[in-house]
Amino acid sequence: MDQNCIFCKIANKEIPGKVVYEDDVCMAFLDLSQVTDGHTLVIPKKHYASILEVDDDVLMHMSVVAKNLANKIVEKMGAKGCNILSNANEVAGQTVHHFHIHIIPRYEENEGIKIHFTDRSQNVDLEAIYKKIMD
């Protein structure tokens, strides 16, 4: 546990949260920001800074929990889909350094969150990238 981590405090019930799921490994609660209605965070009870550090067994368990919760949230909230994502480090948008998975229900295409993928295929040397990763 990190004494200064807000998510550790929620996991230890030092700070209240709208908990929608809990087991021995993780818990899920409504995000205060509510990017869209039903925006939920799934966190491990043990502190890990990001997905890059989390224990593999914890990650697998949380992935199943996130999938099941996402299906429930989409159905119960009448969403058309959802984004399930995790940010690793500040450059990627991580603001709380306790691993968490966002479940963000989507009702319309242009609401609350925008993820845009740019096709750079004409300007990228895939072979060079591949070699760098594989070295």
N, C-alpha and C positions, 0 to 999 in steps of 0.2 A: 504494500500500500504506500502510496505517495501522500504524505500528510497534507500537501497543498493542492492536490488534484480534486477538482469538483466532482468528477465521475467516481472516484474512489469514495468520496463522501456520500454520494447517492447510493452506491453499492453497499456501503456500510450503514445506510439508513440514518446518517447524520443530517442529511438534507432530504426533505420529502420530494417525491417525484410521482408522476402519474404512471405507475408501473403496470404494463400490460402483459408482461411475462416475466417469470423468474424460475430458475432452477439452481442447482449447486454451482454451476460453472459461469452462468451469465444472467443478465437481466435486460429487459427492454422497457423503455419508457418514452413517453411523448416528449419530443424536442420542444423546448420553450419557444424557439423561433417559429415553429410551424410554417415552414416554407410553403407547404400546402397542408390542408386539413388531413391529419393522420400521420404527419411526419414523425417517425419513430427512430430511436437510436437503440441499437443492440450493443451492449458492452460486456466485456469479461469482468468478473468480480475481482480477479487478480489484475494488478497494474502491468500493462505493456504499453510502451510509448506509441506504437503504430502497428500496422499489419506487417511491417518489415521485421518486427521482433516477436510477435505473438507465437506461442507454442502451437505446433501443428495440430495437435489433438483438440485444443481449444478452438482454433480456427475452423476445423471441420465441424465441430459441434455447433459453433455460432452460425456457420453457413446454413446448416439445416434449420436452425431456429429462425434465421432471417428469411429463408424461403417460405417456411410455414406461416410466419407472421405476415409476410408480404401478401400471400394468398388470402389470408383472413382479412387484412386491412383493405385490399382491393375490393373484395366481395362486400364487406360490411359498410365501407364508405362509398360504394358505387363508383369507384375510380375506373378509368379505362386502361390503366397500366401503372407501372411504377419504375422508379430508378432505385437500384440497390448499389450503393457505392461506399468506398472508404478512401479517405485522403491520407497520404503519407507525407508528413513534413509540411512546413509552412509554404514552400513554393507550390505545393499542390492544394493549398487551401485548408490544411489542418490547423485548427485554432485551439483545440483541447488535445493535449498530448497524452491521451489515454485511448488506446485502440477502440474504435467504434465503427459500426456499420450503419449507414443511413438507409432507411426505407422511406422513400418520398413518393407518395401516391400521386399519380398524374391524372388530371381531369380534362385538361386542355393542353395543346401543344406549347403555347406561349404563356405559361404561368410560373411564377416563382423561381424557376430554375431553368437555365438554358445551357445545354451542352452542345457544343458545335465542333464537329470533326472537319478539319481542313484536309483535302486531298493534296498531298505534296508529292505524289508518286512520280511526277515528271522531273523533280529536282532532288531526288534522294538516291544515293548509292546503296541499295539494299545489300549488295555483296559485302561492302565495307562494314556496314552495321552488323551483319551476320558474323563476319570474321571477328569483330571486336567482342561481341557477346560470347562467341564460342571459344575464344583464346583462353 
